[in-house]
């Protein structure tokens, strides 16, 4: 084993076999693990969402009671709405799949683009907020290093996720549980310590409401409360992560997904509404370099040595949970990217899995994207939360509106409870769309415009990619139709293979037309020279095929049928032929392994492959089409074997 391979395995772990019958169970998540891995984003929002809502109330702090009640209700409304999504789309995809299948592919594109930006912002805002919690414990003089610490944290998360989803969750689980247990204890203790004031909250809130309405009218009071409620919209982020990753849950997936949503709803409503109650009871004042959570916990724990130790532990757990929440972006974001790649909106390489069965290319893209946003915003949580909340509620609104359309259509089928479910979905849609509109209008000039521009830019790029693939696929289909020949007869005794004779090894991809182009050109360029024809193909295990045993078998059969066609074609014309198939997550690695195996058997062999040639070769065409042939050529040259690349022109 080479030194490079050893280092790779040390960092990322040993490769996993996607065809192992028990591998799906190994990498899938039970409800508890899913709550830890996918619920951290929502739970961590209690570190900044309630603070944004409370500060927006200004001097009218008693209105926080209304916001706390509305927050708890909204969490459950959105969670129940997404339970319906889990039922209808048990293979995952969440908001992107709902919008695509129920509202149209282009509406799905909007939802998918919003999710991509959202998950990048999940990483950015959680990382920045985690460092805010840590630097609340440090002197003001070290604040200049906060941005560097945030960048380092992102690189650590990329490395951690390269080892696999379940491994990263297991590593981070103690942090998640420590945060939840400690915060529940502090919230209950803080409320209990002000039990006398707790009894006066309702009458005091009603009195302040009446006084304010008499002074300015009920409309400004309602506007102020809704404004604060909408600015706390970051509290609900992360609730959609489960529906996006249902395919990663343990069977039965729907039941596991619903239990996960229940755990998320209960934990988030307790912590978010609880923090608002603490702010209302303890009336903390903002202090430079400290979060409002840090201020109120300091008030609760006091200045004793024991209190300082507990404060330190609490804030470290907050930072730790935000670290786990940033990890949610790396868990859920690449899955959305992969689903969009399957539909042609993103480059095909983003649907490919690594040897650890994680979407490696997606992890790197989200890490770079999040880092760029952090640097642009200089790690300011208040700005990041605004950018974050807008796209979250774009996806929420489109998903719930899609559910409204679905239940309206079910009326014709006389589905039981369709009217009740339609009414609930519409109510949830009104809530999320209202929060979206208020946040977008009030915060547009404060940074909301950037979210709109970035999301529109992502949509524009996706449209260009889709157009390219549509044109390319049409040309490829025409090539398949023109070059693929029927098999008229099967000889009773095909010619035997002679391993000492000149042998042409032809690489077969997904397109039969391209492979046939290679075969015909080899015969034309080397007439009567090659006595054996070996066909070699690798089935790539990607996100689409790695959803269950049936899909893997379907992919395996497709590869074998394609190879058998070429063997039968050669036999029909009196040429000796056989085929070799491989399956794995790394196409070049599998092709190299099979090539070495064939070279040992056929000492006098030459490998042939094809490369798609475009009228205008540029960065975009190289990005959208894998350079497998060129990569394999370099690899085979190192082991002393020749690979001839034949050009196939299909137009631009």
Secondary structure, 3 states (H helix, E strand, C coil): CCHHHHHHHHHHCCCCCCCCCCHHHHHCECHHHHHHHHHHHHHHHHHCHHHHHHHHCCCCHHHHHHHHHHHHHHHHHHHHHHHHHHHHCCCCCHHHHHHHHHHCHHHHHHHHHHHHHHHHHHHHHHHHHHHHHHHCCCCHHHHHHHHHHHHHHHHHHHHHHCCCHHHHHHHHHHHHHHHHHHHHHHHHHHHHHCHHHHCCHHHHHHHHHHHHHHHHCHHHHHHHHHHHHHHHHHHHCCCCHHHHCHHHECCCHHHHHHHHHHHHHHHHHHHHHHHHHHHHHHCCCCCCCCCHHHHHHHHHHCCCHHHHHHHHHHHHHHHHHHHHHHHHHHHHHHHHHHHHHHCCCCCHHHHECCCCCCCHHHHHHHHHHHHHHHHHHCCCHHHHHHHHHHHHHHHHHHHHHHHHHHHHHHHHHCCCCHHHHHHHHHHHHHHHHHHHHHHHHHCHHHHHHHHHHHHHHHHHHHHHHHHHHHHHHHHHHHHHHHHCCCCCCCCCCCCCCCCCCCEEEEECCCCHHHHHHHHHHHHHHCCCCCCEEEEEEEEECECCCCCCHHHHHHHHHHHHHHHHHHHHHHHHCCCEEEEEEEEECCHHHHHHHHHHHHHHHCCCEEEEEEEEECCCCCHHHHHHCCCHHHHHHHHHHHCCCCEEEEEEECCC
